[in-house]
Structures are given as C-alpha cells and as structure tokens.
Amino acid sequence: MRRPPVLAAGLALALTTMALLPAGAAVSTVLPGYVEESRSFADVSPDGRRAAMIEALDALGILEGTECATGRFCPEAPIERRVMAVWLVRAVDHQDEPDPVPGRFTDVGAEAWWSGYPERLAELGISQGCGANPARFCPFDAVTRGEMASFLTRAFGLEPAEAAGFSDLAGTVHAPNIDSAVAAGLVNGCSTDPLRFCPDESVTRAEMVEFLARAFDLAPPAIYAEVAEEHGILHLISGYTTYHDCCAARVTNLQLFSDTVTGTVVQPGERLSLNGLVGRRTVEKGYLPADTWVVDRMSDTVGGGISQYAATMYNAIFWGGFVGSSYRPHSVYIPRYPPGIEGTLDYPHIDLVFRNDTESPVLVVSDYTDTSLAVRLYGDNDGRAVIGEWKDGWHTLEVVTPGGPDARVVTGEVSRPYRYVDPPSTRYISNAELEVGESIVLQPARKGWTVRIDRTVTASGRDRDQSWWVSYRPVRAIIEAHPCVISNSCPAEEEPSGEDGEDGNGDQDPQPV
C-alpha cells in the first residue's frame, strides 16, 4: 500500500542515533522532556480501542491542559476549534509553546492560556479563522468533519488525490481536502451505502485523537479500522524504514511484494512465512528481472530486490521485542541494511518467518515511496511504540511512547566488525571488444567480516538475553579485460616518441594508461 508520507511533518522528538558501522552502541531510549507514564482518564475505558491512542498522545504532551475536567477526557464530546488549534500546533510545530497574545482574532482574548495557539495556527497556514471583517476564530464552535479534513491536509502537507466518490460533497469547499485525507489513510467516510462523508457532522475528541494517531502511524491506516476493531489491535508496536534508489526494476518488485503482504493479521502463537504467503515470484504475477546475488556476483533474476522487505520487516520484529522468529541474513553485506540485523529471501529455501509470541493479534502494514519502504507491526505492547530507520549508514531508534509496566523493552547492540577475511583472487572475464590497455571493473573486491548481535528483551521485570553472530563472506573482484591480458600474451607497448606532443607530458616520463 502506498500512502503519502505523513509522519515526516510531525513529532519533534529526540532521536538516539547509533552508527552500526564501524562502532556498536546500545539503543534503548526514553525521550527526555516527555511524560514516561501516561495518565489514566476516569472516563476512558482502558480496554477500549482508542485508549492506547489517547494515552500515546497524552504521553507526547499533545493533550496537556485540554482535559474537559480534572481526570476526565470526555471522549464523545465534540472537539472545539480552540482545542483543535492546541493539538495541531503541538503536533506539527517545532517551536516553543506559544505564549498568550492579543492576536488577529477579535473573539480570542489574550487572557486565555490557549490564545497563542489560534494565532500560531494561522501563521502556519492551517486555519485563517471562521470569518473576516472582523477576523474571528469561533474558538468554542465544534469542528466539523469537513473542517477537520482541511486542517489535517494543511497541517501534514497531504498530497492532492483523486475524488473518493462521496455522494454528499457537492458545494463544500472541503471536498479536495477530504479526498486527500482519505487517500492518506487518516479518515474514512461515515457510510458506504451510499458512500458518504458527512462533512457537516461534528468530530468527537476521541475521533480526533484517532485521526492524529494515524497521522503519526501510531494507529493503523483508516482502511484497516474494521480489522483493528475486530481483532483488538490497539496501537503501533514497532516500525522500521529502509531506503533505496528510485525507478529500478527491483523497486517495482519490492512494491508488489509489499502490497501482497500488507494487511496480514498474525494471530497469537501463529507464524507468518513470507515465502508461504507470497509464493514464487513470477513474470505472470508482475515481477521483473532485477539484480540478485548469485554465487559470486550480481545477476538478473525474476523478483530480484524483494529481500529488502525481509531486511526491513526483520528490524521491526527485532526492535518490537518479538521472540522466536527465524531469518537468514545476506551472505554478502549490502549497505542498504543494518549489519547483522537484516534478512534475505529466496523461494523456496530462504525465508523470513515471523512468530507472534504475544497474546494479541498483530497486523502487518507496509507502505512505500519511490525511495523508501516502511514495515509496521500493530498490536498491543501495553502502549509502547518504537520507530527506527537505516539511512546513509546510520541507525536511529525513536521511542515514541514508553508504554506501561507490561511492555516489552528492547536493548540491542551490534559489535564492531572483526575477523576480517581477504577476498579471493580476481576473476577476469574476456572481452575482445576492449582495447589492450582497457579494463572494466564489474565488481570491486571487498573483505569479509563478522559482527556479534546482542539483544535483551525485558518484559514484566524479567530479562531475556540473546546473542548470535553473523558473518559476511568476502567478495572477489570481477574485471573485464582484453583476452591477451588474461592469457598474459599482449604485445609489448611501443615507447612514445613525444616528438609531436601527443603524450601531452613534455619532458616528463609517459604516465600509465
């Protein structure tokens, strides 16, 4: 599933960065400046589907000061425009909290603690108020579903989208933004027969929390709302993103594979085999020939490139604290992936098998851009959610919400590379079309090496320690050259006279070609 990137515009959170090459470091993180334990609201059932979302946004400081009464959240009450302003500014703005100010809106008094938020919302181009001459914000009016879609589209920079086909959008200025919010996976319509959005209905406070949670990928996209409710899937457990160059055939394969896996629900105690789910990658299914490691060099095979899915998903499994899954890393290290914590695929013998060893179902959701792949696992880890990525040789892990006492917490470390192995002798390939002194390096030589991976999963006060080693084999150089170079039978080169200046070196000795 491909969605416009939403999270990039969002939370201004501290990151812990770890260089896995060449140095290793521990990567369990708690964010400074954020509440480590969420409050429990008396009117929010802890077993409700939106409870984890409310706790997550509260832990991030987004809801602070907007309770409807002491210890109460009022989840079914309509959200007021002033509260919407506070939540959105905190969600997308990286500046300090705005101070109360006498702003442009005549109906927002500077004495209100929240008065700076409508002003900042206008500065960000998210809302210019409810009326002009005089300028008004209507702070105590309820936010409608149409207004909400426009607020979200502007706040998160959602891309234009095709019309979703709602039958009740005639005459509303919010129609294009509604289509964008639906395409981004943030909202659904209000009915399917006929397909309607109900743009003039009020949005409740709990609904708005869910929309924001989806924008931050803390809740599954709207298309999976019924699946999440049916299976009791509460929040993001872990997600990971890896990157690649655009436009190659391998990217087409990767996205096709991603579309096949996304939406899968893995029940407690069950195993998900990627090979078993997707099957053989064939031209008939739409897969293309693309680069694949075969023996000692890259060659085109149908479905090449889909191992990036295994590498990305395994990181989500690793940092999510799941135990008992099986994977096989690449035999040759590929810098797109974290060393040691990555996987590959080859039907039918090399597989990634995810074991859901928790007591709650897990929903697998994948999405991608032209240059990235993200795999996210949704379920229940007592509110804890982590997001990581590998980019430009650096691993980052973000603990978005710390969760409760029963959450699984992961500490991981990858050692420096050691036990280096020299590459085999160079392999030459004959190419009679090349000049005698000309050669083409098809593949440079690389040493092999080993890393050690240590992981501790802490749950309910108990530690489970794991250690293993991953070795990458060396890569031989492969060079195309003229046949006489390979047979060592090339004629001796004539000494250049230099009389007509063809060598361009004047009195200097001729330079090697």
N, C-alpha and C positions, 0 to 999 in steps of 0.2 A: 504494500500500500504506500502510495506516495502522498505526503502531506506537505504543505508549505512549512518551512521551519518557523516554529513558534517560540521555543524556549530562548532562542538567541537574544531576543529583545527583553528578556525577563529579569530573573532574580539577580541582584547584585550581591553574590555570595563569595565568601573567601574560598580559595582553592588550595588544596595541598598538591604540590607538584613533585613528581618523582621521576628522575632520569633512570630508566631501566638499563640503559647502555651509556656508559660502562659501569655506573655505580648503582648499587641497590639501596633501598631505604624502606622503612616501614610506612604503611599508608592507611592507617586507621585515623579518622579525622572527626573532630567535633567542631562546629563552626563557632568562633568567638563572636560574642555580641548577639547571639540568638538564644532563645529560651530552650533549655535542654530537655525539659519535660513539659508537654502540653497540659493546659488546664482541662478539666472536665466540666462541661456546662450541664447544669441540672436538667435542662430541657432537651438535651441531645442524647438519645439512646446510644450507649457505647457499642451496641451490636448493629446499629443502623449502617446502611451502605455509605452514607455521607459523613459519618462520624470521623473516620480517618482523614477525610479531606479537610474538615473543619479543624481538626487538631493539627494537621500539617500546616495550613495557612496561619493558624494561631501561633505555632512554634516559630514560624518565619517572621512574626511580628506584624503581619498584614492586618490582622483583626483588632489589634490593641486599641482600646478606648472606644470601640464601636459596639460593645455589648448593649442589648436592649434594656438590661437591668443587671444588678450585681449577680454574677454567676449564671446569667441566662443569655442565650443566643437568639431565641425566637426564630427558629429555622423557617417557619412557614409564613412569617410576616413579610410583606413586600419590602424590598430594599429601597431606601430613599436615595435621591440623587446625591446628597451630601456624603452618604456612606459609600456609595459607588465611587465618588471622587477620591476619598481617602484610600480605599482598597486599590484602585487602579494606579494612583500616584506611587504608592508604596511598592506596587508590583513591578512597575516599569521604569521608574525614575531612580537614577543612581546618585542623586544629590541628597543632602541632608533633609530631614523633615522640615517642611515649610513652616515658618512662624505665622501666627495670626497677623493678617494685614488688611487694611482697607483697600479692597481690590476694585475691579471694574464692575462688579455686580452690585446693584443697588439693594438687593434683598439678602445680602450676605454681610452681617455685621462683623466688624473687626474683633469684637469681644469674644466671639465663638472660637474655641480652640482649633476647630477644623477649618476656619475661614481661609487659610492659606492654600488648602487643597483644591477648591474650585478654581482659584487663580492659577495655580500651577497646572491644572488640567487644561486650562485654556492656553497657557504658554506652550504646552506640549502638542497643541493642535488636536486634542481628543474631544473637547466639547467647548463650544462658544456660548453655552447657556441655552435658556429656553425662550428668550425673547430679546428684542432690541428696542431702544428708544422708549424707556430706559433699558439698559442691559440688565437682564435678570438671569438667575441660575435656577430658581424654583427648588431650593435645597431640600424641602420636605415632601416634594412630589415623589410618587412611586416611579421607578424606572420601568418602562415597557420593554417587551421582548425585542421590538424593532430598535429602540434606542440602545438596548444592551448590545445588539449585534453591531451597531455603528461604533459604539465605544470600544468594543473588543477589536474590531477591524483596524481602527486608527491606532489604538494602544500598542498592538502587536504587529503592525505593518503587514497585515494579511494580503495576499495576492488577489487580484480580480479572478473571478471564477464564472463558469457557465451558469445559466439560470437553473436552479434546482427543481423548478416546476411547481412551486407552491401556487395554489389557486386563489389565495387571499392577499396578494401583494399589490394589487392594482391601486395606484395612487399614493403609495407610501414611498417617501424619499429614502427609506432604509433598504429598499429591495436589493441593490447591488451589494451592500454590506452584509445583508442576511445570507446571500449566496456565498460570499467569501467565508463567513463564519461557519457555515455548514460544510463547505468544501475542506476547511482546515480541521474538521473533526471536533469543533468546540461545542456545537449545538445541533439538536435535531428539531424537526417540526413538532407540532402539537398533536397532529393526527395524520393517518396515512390513507384514509378512505372517507372523503377525498384528502389529497395531500395538502395540508395547511400548516402555516407557521404561527398564526395568531399574533400578529405583530403588535396589537394594541393591548394585549393582556399584560398584567404586572408580573415582574420577576420576583421570586421569593429570595430571601437571604441564603437559604440552603442551595437553591439552584445556581445563584451567582457564584457561590463557593465552588460548586462543581465545574462551572464554566472556566473559572480561573485555574482550578486544579488540572483541567485538561490542557489549558494553555501552557502549563509548566510540565506537562507529561506526567504529572503525579497521579492522574486518573486515566483510564483507557479512553481512546477517542470515542466520540458520541456514537459512532456506528456500532460499538460493542456495548452500549449501555444495557441492553436487554440481557446479553450474555453475562455481563458482570453481575447484574442483579440476580439472575438465575443461579449462578454458581457461587455467590457470596464473595466475589473478587473485590477487594476494598481499595487497594492503592498500589502505586509503583513499589516494587521491591528493589529492583536494580535495572540499570540500563547502561549500554556501552555503545560508543560510536567510533568507527574507524573510517579512514579516508582513502581516496584513490583518484587517479586522473580520470577526466571525463571522456566520454564518447567512444571508448574502445568496445569491441565485441564482448569482452569479459564483463563489462558493466551491464550490458543487456542480459547476459546470463545471470548475473548476480541479482538484478532486479526481478527477473522472472522467478528465480528460486525464492526470493524474499516474499513475493506475492503469494506463492504456494504455501509457505509456512505460516504466514501471519494469520492470526485469528484462531490458532490451535489452542485448545484447552487441555491441559495435562492434569489429570485427577491425582489426589494424594496416593502415593505409592506406585503410580504408573511411570512408565518410561516412554520418552519420545525419541524415536530413531529418525534422524533427518533423512537417511537413505530410504528407510521404510516408508516414510511419509511421501517423499517426492518421487522416489523410484529412479530408474535410469534416465539420465539426461540425453534426449534425442533431438534430432532435427525436427521431427514431427511435432514435438512439444514446443518448438520455437527456440531451442538452444542453438548457439552458433559456435563454430570452431574458434578457439582462443588459446592464449598461452597457458601451458601446463608444464610442470617439471616432469620430464620423462627420462629416467636413468640419470644422465649427467648434463642435460641441457633442456632449455625451453623448446617445446614443440606445440603445435596446434592440435587440440583435441576438442570434440564437441562438448560444450558445457564448461570449458576452462574458465577459471576465475571465481567459481562458486565457493571455493574454500574460504573466501573472505567472510562468508556468512558464518561458517563454523568458528572461525577465529573470533568474530565479534560476539557471537552468542556465548561462546565459552567464557569470555570475560564477564558477561552478565551473570552467568552461572557462578563463576568463581567469586566475584565480589558480592553476590547476593547471599552467599553462605550456604548454598545447596551442597549436599554431600552425597557421593555415590554415583555421580555422572562419569561417563567414560569418554575419552578423547584421544586423538593422536596428533601431536604437533607436526609441522612440516619437517621433512628430513633436511632441508636447506633453509637457513634463516632468510626471511623476507622482511625488509624493514618496515613494511606497512603495518606490522603487528608487533605487540609487545613480546620480547623474547621469553620463551617458555610458557607463557600464558596465552596460548593460541592453538588453533586446531585446523585440520585439513579434512578433505573428503575425497573419496574415490570409490565410485559404485562398482561392486557391492561390498568391497573388502574393508575400506577405511571409512569409519562412521563417527558421528558425534551422537551420543545417546544421553539425553537429559533425563535425570531421575528426579522426580518431585518427591523429596523425602519430608515435606512439611505436611501439616494436617489440613491444608486448604488447597483448592484448585489453583492452578497457575495459568494465566493467559499470556501467550506469546504474541507480541505485536512488533512488526518491523516497518520501518519507513525509510525513505532514502531521498537524496537529492542527486544531482548529476555527479557529485564528487564525494558523497558520503553514504554510509549505511549505519543505521541505528537499530539495535535489538533491545527490546524492553520486556521485562517479566513482571506481570501484575499478579498480586495475590494478597497475602496477609503476613507481614512480618512485624506485627504489633506496632505499625505506624512508621517503621524505619524505611527510608528510601535513600539509595545512593545512585549517583550518575558518574560515569567515567568516560574517558576517551584516550585514544592514542593518536597523536598528531605530531608530525615533524620530529619524531624520535623522543617524545615526552609523553609520559602517562600522567593524567590528572584524575583525581577522585574527589567527588563532591558529596558530602553527607548532607543531603537536602533537609531531611528531618531525622532526628536521632531515634525516635521511637520510644516504646515503653520498656519495662523491665524484662519482658519475654522476647524481645527482638534478638535476632542473630546478628552478632557484630563480627566483622571480618578484619583481621590484620594480616597483611601479606607482604612478602619481601622476595625480591629476586637478587641473587648474588651477582657480583662482577663475573664476566666471562673468564673462564680458566680452562686448563687442559687443552691448549691450542694444538691443532693438528695441521701440518703443512698440506697444501693441495697436491694432487698427483701431477705427474708430468704433463706438459702441454699437449693438447690434441690438435693436430694440424689437419685441415681439410683442403684438398686440392681444388684449385680454381684456375684453369688455364686462361681465363679471360683477364686475369690480373697481370700487371707488369711484373718484371722480375723483382724489383725492389719494393713492390707494393704488397701490403697485407691488410687484412680487416680483422679486428678483434671482435669476434662474435660474443664472447663471454670472458670477462676478466677472471683471473684466479682469486679465490678467497680461502682463507683459513677456516677450518672447523673449530668449534669450541663448545663448552658445556656450561650450563648455569644450573644452580640449585634454587628450587622454589620452596618456600616455607609459608604455610598458611595456618592460622589459628582461627577457628570458629567458636565464638563464645555465645552460649545460649543458656538462659536460666541459671547463670552463675557457674556453669561448667565449661571448661576449655576442651576443644578437640584439636590436637596438633597434627599437622600433616606435612611431610617433606618428600620431595622427589627431585629427580634430576632429568634434565632434557639436554641431549647432545645433538648438535647440528654438524652434519658432515661437511668436509671441505669441498670446494668447487674447483675443478680443473679449468684452466684457460683453454678456450677453443678459438683457433685462429685460421682464417682462410688465407692461403698463400699460393703463389705460382708452383706448379709441380716440381720444378727444378730446385726450389728452396727445400721442399720436403725430402727430395732424394739427394740433396746436397750435391747437385750436378750443374749448378748455374755457372755460365761462363764468367771469367774474371772481368771486372769493370775496367774500361779504359780510363787512363788518367786524363782529366780535362785539361786542355791547353790554357784556358783562361785568356787566350790572346784577344778574343773579340768581346770579352767581358760577359759571356753567357752565364758564368757561375755567380756573378754579382758579388764576389768576395774580394776583389782587388788582389792585394798581396797575401791575404790570409789563406791558410790551407782550406781545401774544399771541405764542407760540412757534410755529415752523413745525411742520407735521404730518409 
